[in-house]
Amino acid sequence: MSKTAKWTISDSEKLYGVKRWSSGYFEIGPNGNLHVTPDVTNAEMRIDFNDVIEEIKEEGIQFPVVLRFHDILRSQVALLNETFIKTIQDAGYQGQYRGVYPVKVNQMREVVEEIVDAGNKYNYGLEAGSKAELLTVLAYNTNPEALTILNGYKDEEFIRLSLLARKLGRKIIVVIEKYSELLLLVKIAKELDIDPIIGLRSKMTVKGKGKWEGSGGDRAKFGLTNTEIIQAARYLESEGMADCFKLLHFHIGSQLTDIRAVKDAISEGAMIYSELHHMGFKLDYVDVGGGLGIDYDGSKSTNDSSRNYSIAEYVADVVFGMKEVCDLEQVPHPTLVTESGRAITAHHSCVVAQIVGEIRANSAEMETDVEEHEHILVTNMRDQIRLLETQENLQEIFNDASQYKEQAISAFKLRVISFEELAKIETLYWQIMVNLQERMQSAEFIPEEMQELDYNLSSQYLCNFSVFQSAADTWAIDQVLPIVPLSRMNERPNVNCSLVDITCDSDGKIDQFVLGKGISDVLPMHKLNKGEDYYLGMFLTGAYQDVMGDMHNLFGRLNEVHIFSHDDDPLDFYIEEVVTGSSVDNVLSIMQYNPTFMAASVKKLIDAKISEGEIKPREGVKWTDFYENCLKGYTYLKTS
C-alpha cells in the first residue's frame, strides 16, 4: 500500500493482528478505537476503550491502570468446561471432567472469587502449590463437589492443613511430589485417624515444547519415577491405605506450543493409569496438569509465544486419547482433571498506560552551513548529502558516512576537531541516514548492514509504567505480549518506535512486538499530537504478569479498574470496583522504611531553615505539606 493511499481499519488489523491473538474478545472498531466484546456469545455487547478511559479520568483515577474485564474471566471458565462437557458427550466417554484453577497463575482475590463463582455450576475447583495458597483455597473453595489439588513440596503443617480440609468434607487431594512426603502423610493421617485422598505425580518421559519443556523428562524438578510410583502404591497397600490412592498426576510444562506433546503425554499417562488399575489400584482421577497455551503472537505456530492448536483440539486430544487407551486396556474411563490457568486468566486483564514523551537519536539539529576553514571531516560528511541527489550506490554513501562519523569521534577525543564540529557532523550524519531510510522503502534489495536503519532511526516512546512491575516476563524470559494503540487506528501509524518505561534501568524497555504475522523490533505508532493524550494497551497480562512484578525503583502495584458489561447502560459497561494501587508510603514501608519518621525528619530540617531565616514560615508549611502529600501519592508520574 502506498504512503499516499487512505489508511483503513482493515490496514490496522493487518498490521496489529488483533483478531489473531484476541480470541474474539477485542477488535478494532469502525471509529478507529479498540473495542472489547466481553462475552463472545453476545457480539452486540461492545465496549469502546476510549469510553472506559474517559470514565477513568472523570473518576480521578491516575494512569497507568490495570483493566480487568470480569466477564471475560467468566467466559473463559465457561468455555473450558463446556468444551469438555460437549467433547465427553460426543466421544461417549464414561468419566467426567473436574477442572481446577491453579491460583499461582493469578492469586488476586477478585480473580479467584470470580473464577470460583463462575465455575460453581461446573464443580470447578482450585489448585494450591504452597501453604499460603492452601490457606486461601480452604477459605474459598467451599463447593463440596469441587476438587482441591495440592501440588508442590509439603511439610508437616501443610499436610495437617490438608487433613483438616478432609475433616470439613472437602475433596482435597494431596499430590505426592517426592517419596518422603508419602511417609509423612501416612504417619500424620494415622495419628489423626483421617483418610486422605492421595495422588502420585509421575515424572513423565515425554517432554513438552516451549520455554517450560524442562517440567517433563528425567531432569524434571517434581514427580516420581515409574519405580517410585510402584513402590509408593505397594507401600500404601502394605499400610492398608490402597483405597486412598485415587489420582495419577502428570505435567509436562506451561504454555505448550505443540499439540503433539499433548498427544504423547496423554498416551503415556493413560498407559500408566491402566497398568496401575491392572495392579489392583482403582484410581478415580487422572490429572493431566496445566499447559494449555495462549496464542500471544497470533501465529498459530510452535513459536514459544504461540500454540498450533485450539482449545477444542486440546480438549479432544485429552478426551479421545484417554478413551482410546482405556478401551484397549479394558479399564474404566477416569474423571479427567486439568490445571489450566493461563488459558483462563490471560485475556481478562490488560495494562493501559499513557505515552508521555518521545526520544529520538536525531531529534536535535544545528546549523550546518559551510564555514571558512572548517575541518575536512565536516566537508566530507556534507559532500555525502550532495551525493544523495546523484549517487545510485546507496550502500557506498552509508559506508562512507558511517566511517566519517567514527573518524569524527576519534578526532574529537584527540582534540583535532571542536565540540561544535562534532555536533555538525552528527547532524549531517542523521540527515543522511533518514534520507537513506526513505530511499530504501522502494528498494528491491536491502544490504544487511542497512537493514538496521529502521531500528536505529526509530523513536523511543516514553511510557508511564514499569516493565519490571507490569510486564516482568518481557524482561525476564523475552515473552511477547500484544501491544496496540487504543485509538486513531483509522489513521496511518507513521512513527516506528520501541517502548521505554520510566525506571532508570536500561533494561526497562520493550523492543519485541507482535506485528503482522511475525515479530518486529519496532512498533508503528501515531505521531504524538500536542495537548492530546495518547494511550496504549498491553494485552494478555492476566496470567502471571499481574502477580510477578517487583518494585524496581519503588514503582508499586498499579491502580486497578474492574469492568462489568451491562446491556442497560448507555456505554454497555460500568466500573464495578477500583482497587487503589501502591502509594509511596506503602512501598517504602515494605522496604522497612518508616514514612512517619521520614516526614518528621524533613519537617525538622525545614523548621531549622525557618529558624535561620532562609525559608519563610508560610513557605515552610507548604514545603512540609508537599513532602507529606508526595509520600501519600501514587508511585507513577502524574500526567494531568
C-alpha positions as CSV (number, residue, x, y, z in Angstrom):
1,M,0.0,0.0,0.0
2,S,1.4,3.4,-1.0
3,K,2.1,6.1,1.6
4,T,-0.4,8.4,-0.1
5,A,-3.3,5.9,-0.1
6,K,-6.0,6.3,2.6
7,W,-5.4,4.3,5.7
8,T,-8.3,2.0,6.8
9,I,-9.3,-0.1,9.7
10,S,-8.5,-3.2,7.7
11,D,-4.9,-1.9,7.3
12,S,-4.6,-1.6,11.1
13,E,-6.0,-5.1,11.6
14,K,-3.4,-6.5,9.1
15,L,-0.7,-4.5,11.0
16,Y,-1.6,-5.2,14.6
17,G,-3.3,-8.6,14.1
18,V,-5.8,-8.0,16.9
19,K,-8.2,-10.7,15.7
20,R,-5.4,-13.3,15.6
21,W,-4.5,-13.1,19.3
22,S,-7.7,-11.8,20.9
23,S,-9.8,-14.9,20.7
24,G,-12.8,-12.7,19.7
25,Y,-12.7,-10.5,22.8
26,F,-11.0,-7.5,21.2
27,E,-11.5,-5.8,17.8
28,I,-10.7,-2.5,16.1
29,G,-14.0,-0.6,15.9
30,P,-15.3,1.5,12.9
31,N,-14.2,4.7,14.7
32,G,-10.6,3.6,15.0
33,N,-10.8,2.8,18.7
34,L,-10.2,-0.6,20.2
35,H,-13.4,-2.3,21.3
36,V,-13.9,-5.2,23.7
37,T,-16.6,-7.8,23.4
38,P,-16.6,-9.3,27.0
39,D,-18.9,-12.2,26.1
40,V,-18.2,-13.6,22.7
41,T,-21.6,-15.2,22.6
42,N,-23.2,-11.7,22.6
43,A,-21.5,-9.8,19.8
44,E,-23.9,-6.9,20.2
45,M,-22.3,-6.0,23.5
46,R,-19.3,-3.9,22.6
47,I,-17.4,-1.5,24.8
48,D,-15.2,1.3,23.4
49,F,-11.9,1.6,25.2
50,N,-12.0,5.3,24.8
51,D,-15.2,5.5,26.8
52,V,-13.5,3.4,29.6
53,I,-10.5,5.8,29.6
54,E,-12.7,8.9,29.7
55,E,-14.7,7.5,32.7
56,I,-11.5,6.6,34.5
57,K,-10.3,10.2,34.0
58,E,-13.7,11.5,35.3
59,E,-13.3,9.4,38.4
60,G,-9.9,10.9,39.1
61,I,-8.1,7.6,38.8
62,Q,-4.4,8.0,37.8
63,F,-2.8,6.1,35.0
64,P,-1.3,3.6,34.4
65,V,-4.1,1.2,35.3
66,V,-4.8,-2.5,35.1
67,L,-8.2,-3.1,33.5
68,R,-10.0,-6.3,34.5
69,F,-12.9,-7.4,32.4
70,H,-14.5,-9.9,34.7
71,D,-17.0,-11.0,32.0
72,I,-14.0,-12.3,30.0
73,L,-12.8,-14.3,33.0
74,R,-16.2,-15.9,33.4
75,S,-16.5,-16.5,29.7
76,Q,-13.2,-18.5,29.7
77,V,-14.2,-20.6,32.7
78,A,-17.5,-21.5,30.8
79,L,-15.7,-22.1,27.5
80,L,-13.2,-24.6,29.0
81,N,-15.9,-26.5,31.0
82,E,-18.5,-26.5,28.2
83,T,-15.9,-27.7,25.7
84,F,-15.0,-30.7,27.9
85,I,-18.7,-31.5,28.6
86,K,-19.6,-31.5,24.9
87,T,-16.5,-33.4,23.9
88,I,-17.1,-36.1,26.6
89,Q,-20.7,-36.5,25.3
90,D,-19.6,-36.7,21.7
91,A,-16.9,-39.2,22.5
92,G,-19.1,-41.4,24.6
93,Y,-16.6,-41.0,27.4
94,Q,-17.8,-42.6,30.6
95,G,-15.8,-40.3,33.0
96,Q,-16.4,-36.7,34.0
97,Y,-14.4,-33.5,33.9
98,R,-13.4,-31.8,37.1
99,G,-11.0,-28.9,36.3
100,V,-9.1,-26.9,38.8
101,Y,-7.7,-23.4,38.6
102,P,-4.1,-23.1,39.8
103,V,-4.1,-19.9,41.9
104,K,-0.3,-19.3,41.4
105,V,-1.2,-18.0,37.9
106,N,-3.1,-15.1,39.4
107,Q,-3.7,-15.1,43.2
108,M,-5.6,-11.8,43.2
109,R,-8.6,-12.2,45.5
110,E,-11.0,-10.7,42.9
111,V,-9.8,-13.1,40.3
112,V,-10.1,-16.2,42.4
113,E,-13.5,-15.2,43.7
114,E,-14.8,-14.6,40.1
115,I,-13.4,-18.0,38.9
116,V,-14.9,-19.9,41.9
117,D,-18.3,-18.2,41.3
118,A,-18.3,-18.8,37.5
119,G,-17.1,-22.3,38.0
120,N,-19.6,-23.3,40.7
121,K,-22.1,-24.9,38.4
122,Y,-19.4,-27.0,36.8
123,N,-17.9,-28.0,40.2
124,Y,-14.7,-26.3,39.1
125,G,-12.1,-26.3,41.8
126,L,-8.8,-24.8,42.8
127,E,-5.1,-25.9,42.9
128,A,-2.6,-24.8,45.6
129,G,1.1,-25.2,45.5
130,S,2.2,-23.6,48.8
131,K,1.0,-23.2,52.3
132,A,-0.3,-19.7,51.8
133,E,-2.2,-20.8,48.7
134,L,-3.7,-23.8,50.6
135,L,-4.9,-21.4,53.4
136,T,-6.6,-19.4,50.6
137,V,-8.3,-22.3,48.9
138,L,-9.6,-23.7,52.2
139,A,-11.5,-20.4,52.6
140,Y,-12.7,-20.0,49.1
141,N,-13.2,-23.5,47.5
142,T,-16.3,-24.3,49.6
143,N,-18.2,-26.4,46.9
144,P,-18.1,-29.9,48.4
145,E,-18.1,-31.5,44.9
146,A,-15.2,-29.4,43.6
147,L,-11.7,-30.7,43.8
148,T,-8.8,-29.1,45.6
149,I,-5.4,-30.3,44.2
150,L,-2.3,-29.8,46.4
151,N,0.9,-29.7,44.5
152,G,4.4,-28.6,45.5
153,Y,6.7,-29.7,48.3
154,K,5.0,-30.2,51.6
155,D,5.9,-30.1,55.3
156,E,4.0,-31.4,58.3
157,E,2.0,-28.2,58.8
158,F,1.0,-28.3,55.1
159,I,-0.2,-31.9,55.4
160,R,-2.1,-31.3,58.6
161,L,-4.0,-28.4,56.9
162,S,-4.9,-30.8,54.1
163,L,-6.3,-33.3,56.6
164,L,-8.3,-30.5,58.3
165,A,-9.9,-30.0,54.9
166,R,-10.8,-33.7,54.8
167,K,-12.5,-33.3,58.2
168,L,-14.5,-30.5,56.7
169,G,-15.8,-32.8,54.0
170,R,-13.7,-31.4,51.1
171,K,-12.4,-33.4,48.1
172,I,-8.9,-32.3,48.7
173,I,-6.2,-34.4,47.0
174,V,-2.6,-34.4,48.2
175,V,-0.3,-35.0,45.3
176,I,3.0,-36.6,46.3
177,E,6.0,-35.0,44.6
178,K,8.7,-37.0,46.3
179,Y,8.6,-40.3,48.1
180,S,9.4,-39.0,51.6
181,E,6.2,-36.9,51.5
182,L,4.2,-40.1,51.4
183,L,5.8,-41.4,54.5
184,L,5.0,-38.2,56.4
185,L,1.4,-38.1,55.1
186,V,0.7,-41.7,56.1
187,K,2.2,-41.1,59.6
188,I,0.1,-38.0,60.3
189,A,-3.1,-39.4,58.7
190,K,-2.9,-42.5,61.0
191,E,-2.1,-40.2,64.0
192,L,-5.3,-38.1,63.3
193,D,-7.3,-41.1,62.1
194,I,-8.2,-39.3,58.9
195,D,-8.3,-41.0,55.5
196,P,-6.5,-38.7,52.9
197,I,-7.1,-38.7,49.2
198,I,-3.7,-39.3,47.6
199,G,-2.4,-38.6,44.2
200,L,1.0,-39.6,42.8
201,R,2.8,-37.4,40.3
202,S,4.6,-39.2,37.5
203,K,7.9,-37.9,36.2
204,M,7.0,-38.4,32.6
205,T,9.5,-39.4,29.9
206,V,7.6,-37.1,27.5
207,K,8.8,-33.5,27.4
208,G,6.7,-30.6,26.4
209,K,7.5,-28.0,23.8
210,G,8.3,-24.4,24.6
211,K,10.1,-22.3,27.3
212,W,9.0,-24.7,30.1
213,E,9.7,-28.0,28.5
214,G,12.1,-28.8,31.4
215,S,8.9,-29.6,33.5
216,G,9.0,-33.1,32.0
217,G,11.7,-35.7,31.4
218,D,14.3,-37.3,33.6
219,R,15.6,-34.0,34.9
220,A,12.2,-32.7,35.9
221,K,12.0,-31.0,39.3
222,F,8.9,-32.7,40.5
223,G,7.4,-36.2,40.4
224,L,8.2,-39.9,41.0
225,T,9.9,-42.3,38.6
226,N,8.0,-45.3,37.4
227,T,9.8,-47.4,40.0
228,E,8.9,-44.9,42.8
229,I,5.3,-44.9,41.7
230,I,5.1,-48.7,42.1
231,Q,6.9,-48.6,45.4
232,A,4.6,-45.9,46.6
233,A,1.5,-47.8,45.6
234,R,2.8,-51.0,47.2
235,Y,3.7,-49.1,50.4
236,L,0.1,-47.7,50.6
237,E,-1.2,-51.3,50.1
238,S,1.0,-52.6,52.9
239,E,-0.3,-49.8,55.2
240,G,-3.9,-50.7,54.5
241,M,-4.4,-47.4,52.6
242,A,-4.5,-48.6,49.0
243,D,-8.1,-47.2,48.8
244,C,-6.7,-43.7,49.5
245,F,-4.7,-43.8,46.2
246,K,-7.2,-42.1,43.9
247,L,-5.3,-39.9,41.4
248,L,-2.4,-40.0,38.9
249,H,-1.0,-36.7,38.1
250,F,1.5,-35.5,35.4
251,H,2.5,-32.1,34.0
252,I,4.9,-31.6,31.1
253,G,5.2,-27.8,31.0
254,S,3.4,-24.5,30.9
255,Q,2.4,-22.8,27.6
256,L,2.7,-26.0,25.5
257,T,3.2,-24.9,21.9
258,D,2.9,-28.2,20.0
259,I,-0.2,-30.4,20.3
260,R,1.9,-33.4,19.5
261,A,3.4,-33.1,23.0
262,V,-0.1,-33.2,24.5
263,K,-1.0,-36.3,22.5
264,D,2.2,-38.1,23.6
265,A,1.7,-37.2,27.2
266,I,-1.9,-38.4,27.3
267,S,-0.9,-41.7,25.7
268,E,1.9,-42.3,28.2
269,G,-0.2,-41.1,31.2
270,A,-3.1,-43.3,30.1
271,M,-0.8,-46.3,29.9
272,I,0.5,-45.7,33.5
273,Y,-3.1,-45.3,34.8
274,S,-4.1,-48.6,33.0
275,E,-1.2,-50.5,34.5
276,L,-1.9,-49.3,38.0
277,H,-5.5,-50.4,37.5
278,H,-4.4,-53.8,36.4
279,M,-2.2,-54.0,39.6
280,G,-5.3,-53.5,41.6
281,F,-5.3,-49.8,42.3
282,K,-8.7,-48.4,41.3
283,L,-7.9,-44.8,40.6
284,D,-10.8,-42.3,40.1
285,Y,-8.9,-39.4,38.6
286,V,-6.2,-38.6,36.0
287,D,-4.8,-35.1,36.3
288,V,-3.1,-34.1,33.1
289,G,-1.8,-30.9,34.6
290,G,-1.6,-27.5,33.0
291,G,0.0,-26.4,29.8
292,L,-3.0,-25.2,27.7
293,G,-1.3,-22.4,25.8
294,I,-2.2,-18.9,24.7
295,D,-1.5,-17.6,21.2
296,Y,0.3,-14.4,22.2
297,D,1.6,-13.6,18.8
298,G,-1.4,-14.8,16.7
299,S,0.8,-17.0,14.5
300,K,-0.9,-20.3,15.5
301,S,2.6,-21.9,15.4
302,T,5.0,-23.7,17.6
303,N,6.8,-20.4,18.5
304,D,7.4,-20.0,22.2
305,S,4.7,-17.3,22.3
306,S,2.1,-19.2,20.3
307,R,0.4,-22.6,20.0
308,N,-0.5,-24.7,17.0
309,Y,-3.9,-25.9,18.3
310,S,-7.3,-24.6,19.6
311,I,-8.9,-25.2,23.0
312,A,-11.3,-27.5,21.2
313,E,-8.5,-29.5,19.7
314,Y,-6.6,-29.7,23.0
315,V,-9.8,-31.0,24.8
316,A,-10.5,-33.5,22.1
317,D,-6.9,-34.9,22.3
318,V,-7.2,-35.3,26.1
319,V,-10.6,-37.0,26.0
320,F,-10.2,-39.2,22.9
321,G,-6.6,-40.0,23.7
322,M,-7.5,-41.2,27.2
323,K,-10.6,-43.1,25.9
324,E,-8.6,-44.9,23.2
325,V,-6.0,-46.3,25.6
326,C,-8.5,-47.2,28.3
327,D,-10.7,-49.0,25.9
328,L,-7.8,-51.0,24.5
329,E,-6.7,-51.9,28.1
330,Q,-10.3,-52.6,29.2
331,V,-10.1,-50.3,32.2
332,P,-12.7,-47.7,33.3
333,H,-12.6,-44.2,32.0
334,P,-11.2,-41.9,34.8
335,T,-12.5,-38.5,35.7
336,L,-10.3,-36.0,33.9
337,V,-8.7,-33.1,35.7
338,T,-6.8,-30.2,34.1
339,E,-5.0,-27.4,35.8
340,S,-5.3,-24.7,33.1
341,G,-4.5,-21.3,34.5
342,R,-3.0,-19.2,31.7
343,A,-5.9,-20.0,29.3
344,I,-8.4,-19.0,32.0
345,T,-6.9,-15.7,33.0
346,A,-4.7,-14.2,30.3
347,H,-7.3,-12.4,28.2
348,H,-9.2,-10.8,31.1
349,S,-6.6,-8.3,32.1
350,C,-4.6,-5.6,30.3
351,V,-2.4,-2.6,31.2
352,V,-3.4,0.8,29.9
353,A,-0.6,3.4,30.0
354,Q,-0.1,6.8,28.6
355,I,2.8,7.8,26.3
356,V,4.4,10.8,28.0
357,G,7.2,11.7,25.6
358,E,9.4,10.7,22.6
359,I,13.1,10.1,22.5
360,R,14.9,10.3,19.1
361,A,18.5,9.9,18.3
362,N,18.2,12.6,15.6
363,S,15.8,14.9,17.5
364,A,18.2,17.9,17.8
365,E,19.9,19.7,14.9
366,M,22.2,22.6,14.5
367,E,23.2,24.9,11.6
368,T,25.5,23.1,9.2
369,D,26.3,25.9,6.7
370,V,29.8,26.0,5.2
371,E,32.2,27.9,7.3
372,E,35.7,29.1,6.4
373,H,38.5,26.8,7.4
374,E,36.1,24.1,8.5
375,H,37.7,20.7,9.1
376,I,37.8,18.2,6.2
377,L,35.7,15.7,8.1
378,V,32.8,18.2,8.2
379,T,33.2,18.9,4.5
380,N,33.4,15.1,3.7
381,M,30.1,14.5,5.5
382,R,28.4,17.4,3.8
383,D,29.5,16.0,0.4
384,Q,27.6,12.8,1.2
385,I,24.5,14.9,1.4
386,R,25.1,16.2,-2.1
387,L,25.9,12.7,-3.4
388,L,22.4,11.5,-2.3
389,E,21.0,13.5,-5.3
390,T,23.0,11.7,-7.9
391,Q,24.6,8.6,-6.4
392,E,22.9,5.3,-7.1
393,N,25.1,3.2,-4.9
394,L,23.4,4.0,-1.5
395,Q,25.4,1.4,0.4
396,E,28.6,3.3,-0.6
397,I,27.1,6.5,0.9
398,F,26.1,4.6,4.0
399,N,29.6,3.1,4.4
400,D,31.4,6.4,3.9
401,A,29.1,8.4,6.2
402,S,29.5,5.7,8.9
403,Q,33.2,5.8,8.6
404,Y,33.4,9.7,8.8
405,K,31.3,9.6,11.9
406,E,33.6,7.1,13.6
407,Q,36.7,9.2,12.5
408,A,35.0,12.4,13.9
409,I,34.5,10.8,17.3
410,S,38.2,9.7,17.4
411,A,39.3,13.2,16.2
412,F,37.2,14.9,18.9
413,K,38.9,12.7,21.6
414,L,42.3,13.7,20.2
415,R,41.2,17.4,20.2
416,V,41.6,17.6,16.4
417,I,38.0,18.9,15.9
418,S,35.9,21.0,18.2
419,F,32.8,20.0,20.0
420,E,30.7,22.1,17.7
421,E,32.2,20.5,14.6
422,L,31.4,17.1,16.1
423,A,27.8,18.2,16.5
424,K,27.7,19.4,12.9
425,I,29.0,16.0,11.7
426,E,26.4,14.2,13.9
427,T,23.6,16.3,12.5
428,L,24.7,15.7,8.9
429,Y,25.0,12.0,9.6
430,W,21.5,11.6,10.8
431,Q,20.2,13.6,7.9
432,I,21.9,11.2,5.6
433,M,20.5,8.1,7.5
434,V,16.9,9.5,7.3
435,N,17.3,10.1,3.6
436,L,18.7,6.6,3.0
437,Q,15.9,5.0,5.0
438,E,13.3,6.8,2.8
439,R,15.1,5.7,-0.4
440,M,15.3,2.1,0.9
441,Q,11.5,1.8,1.2
442,S,11.2,1.2,-2.5
443,A,14.3,-0.9,-2.9
444,E,14.0,-4.5,-4.0
445,F,17.1,-5.5,-2.0
446,I,18.4,-4.0,1.2
447,P,22.0,-4.8,2.2
448,E,22.3,-6.5,5.6
449,E,24.1,-3.5,7.3
450,M,21.4,-1.1,6.2
451,Q,18.5,-3.3,7.4
452,E,19.1,-1.9,10.9
453,L,18.3,1.6,9.7
454,D,14.6,1.3,10.7
455,Y,15.5,0.3,14.2
456,N,18.4,2.8,14.6
457,L,16.2,5.7,13.4
458,S,13.1,4.6,15.3
459,S,11.8,6.7,18.2
460,Q,11.5,5.5,21.7
461,Y,8.1,6.3,23.2
462,L,8.3,7.0,26.9
463,C,5.6,5.0,28.6
464,N,4.3,5.8,32.1
465,F,4.7,2.4,33.6
466,S,7.4,0.0,34.8
467,V,8.3,-3.1,32.8
468,F,9.5,-4.8,35.9
469,Q,6.2,-4.3,37.7
470,S,3.6,-4.8,34.8
471,A,5.4,-6.9,32.2
472,A,8.0,-8.9,34.1
473,D,8.1,-11.7,31.6
474,T,9.0,-9.4,28.7
475,W,12.2,-8.6,30.6
476,A,12.9,-11.9,32.2
477,I,12.2,-14.5,29.5
478,D,11.5,-12.5,26.4
479,Q,7.8,-13.2,26.5
480,V,6.0,-11.3,23.7
481,L,2.8,-9.5,24.7
482,P,0.5,-7.9,22.2
483,I,0.7,-4.1,22.4
484,V,-1.6,-1.8,20.4
485,P,-2.7,1.9,20.4
486,L,-6.2,2.2,21.8
487,S,-7.3,4.9,19.4
488,R,-6.6,6.5,16.0
489,M,-6.4,3.2,14.2
490,N,-8.2,4.8,11.3
491,E,-5.0,6.9,10.8
492,R,-1.7,5.7,9.3
493,P,0.8,5.0,12.1
494,N,3.8,6.9,10.8
495,V,6.2,6.6,13.7
496,N,8.3,3.4,14.2
497,C,9.2,3.1,17.8
498,S,10.2,0.9,20.7
499,L,8.8,1.5,24.2
500,V,10.8,2.6,27.2
501,D,9.5,2.8,30.8
502,I,10.1,5.4,33.5
503,T,12.5,3.4,35.5
504,C,16.2,4.4,35.5
505,D,17.2,1.0,34.3
506,S,18.4,0.5,30.7
507,D,16.5,-2.9,30.7
508,G,13.3,-1.1,31.2
509,K,12.2,-1.3,27.6
510,I,10.2,-3.4,25.2
511,D,11.5,-3.9,21.7
512,Q,9.8,-7.1,20.5
513,F,6.3,-6.7,19.2
514,V,3.5,-8.8,17.6
515,L,3.2,-7.3,14.1
516,G,1.5,-8.6,11.0
517,K,2.2,-12.4,11.0
518,G,5.5,-12.1,12.8
519,I,7.7,-10.4,15.4
520,S,9.2,-7.0,14.9
521,D,11.7,-4.9,16.9
522,V,9.7,-1.7,16.2
523,L,6.1,-0.9,16.7
524,P,4.3,1.5,14.3
525,M,2.5,4.2,16.4
526,H,0.9,7.5,15.7
527,K,2.7,10.9,16.0
528,L,2.1,12.5,19.3
529,N,-0.2,15.5,19.0
530,K,0.4,18.4,21.3
531,G,-2.2,18.6,24.0
532,E,-3.8,15.3,23.1
533,D,-3.4,12.2,25.3
534,Y,-2.2,9.0,23.7
535,Y,-2.7,5.6,25.3
536,L,-1.6,2.1,24.5
537,G,-2.8,-1.2,25.8
538,M,-0.7,-4.2,26.7
539,F,-2.8,-7.3,26.5
540,L,-2.9,-10.9,27.7
541,T,-1.4,-9.8,31.0
542,G,-3.9,-11.7,33.3
543,A,-1.6,-14.7,33.7
544,Y,1.5,-14.3,35.9
545,Q,2.2,-10.6,34.9
546,D,-0.4,-9.4,37.5
547,V,1.4,-11.1,40.3
548,M,5.0,-11.4,39.4
549,G,6.1,-7.8,39.2
550,D,8.7,-6.4,41.5
551,M,9.2,-2.9,42.9
552,H,12.2,-1.8,40.9
553,N,12.8,1.9,41.6
554,L,10.0,1.6,44.1
555,F,7.3,1.6,41.5
556,G,4.4,-0.3,43.1
557,R,1.3,-2.0,42.0
558,L,-1.0,-0.3,39.5
559,N,-4.4,1.1,40.2
560,E,-7.0,-1.5,39.1
561,V,-10.3,-0.8,37.5
562,H,-12.8,-3.6,37.3
563,I,-15.2,-3.5,34.4
564,F,-18.5,-5.3,34.1
565,S,-20.7,-5.2,30.9
566,H,-24.3,-4.1,31.3
567,D,-26.9,-4.1,28.5
568,D,-29.0,-1.3,30.0
569,D,-26.1,1.1,30.4
570,P,-25.7,3.6,27.5
571,L,-22.0,2.7,27.2
572,D,-22.6,-1.1,27.8
573,F,-20.4,-1.2,30.9
574,Y,-19.9,0.1,34.4
575,I,-16.9,0.4,36.8
576,E,-17.7,-2.1,39.5
577,E,-14.7,-1.5,41.7
578,V,-11.5,0.5,41.9
579,V,-8.6,-1.1,43.7
580,T,-6.1,1.6,44.6
581,G,-2.5,0.8,43.7
582,S,0.5,1.3,45.8
583,S,1.2,4.7,47.4
584,V,4.8,5.8,48.0
585,D,4.5,5.2,51.8
586,N,3.2,1.7,51.1
587,V,6.2,0.6,49.1
588,L,8.6,2.4,51.5
589,S,7.1,0.5,54.4
590,I,7.5,-2.8,52.6
591,M,11.2,-1.9,52.3
592,Q,11.4,-1.3,56.0
593,Y,11.4,2.5,55.9
594,N,9.3,4.5,58.3
595,P,7.4,7.2,56.4
596,T,6.2,8.9,59.6
597,F,9.8,9.2,60.8
598,M,10.9,10.4,57.3
599,A,8.2,13.1,57.3
600,A,9.2,14.2,60.8
601,S,12.9,14.3,59.8
602,V,12.2,16.5,56.8
603,K,9.9,18.8,58.8
604,K,12.7,19.2,61.3
605,L,15.1,20.2,58.6
606,I,12.6,22.8,57.2
607,D,11.9,24.2,60.7
608,A,15.7,24.7,61.1
609,K,15.9,26.7,57.9
610,I,12.9,28.7,59.0
611,S,14.7,29.5,62.3
612,E,17.8,30.5,60.3
613,G,15.6,32.8,58.2
614,E,16.4,31.0,54.9
615,I,12.8,29.9,54.5
616,K,9.7,31.9,55.4
617,P,7.3,30.2,57.8
618,R,4.4,30.2,55.3
619,E,6.7,28.7,52.6
620,G,8.0,26.2,55.1
621,V,4.5,24.9,55.9
622,K,3.8,24.5,52.1
623,W,7.0,22.5,51.6
624,T,6.2,20.3,54.6
625,D,2.7,19.6,53.3
626,F,4.1,18.9,49.8
627,Y,6.6,16.3,51.1
628,E,3.9,14.6,53.1
629,N,1.4,14.6,50.2
630,C,4.1,13.0,48.0
631,L,4.5,10.2,50.5
632,K,0.8,9.5,50.2
633,G,0.7,9.7,46.4
634,Y,0.9,7.2,43.5
635,T,4.3,6.0,42.6
636,Y,3.9,6.7,38.9
637,L,4.1,10.0,37.0
638,K,1.2,12.5,37.3
639,T,0.3,13.2,33.7
640,S,-2.6,15.5,34.2
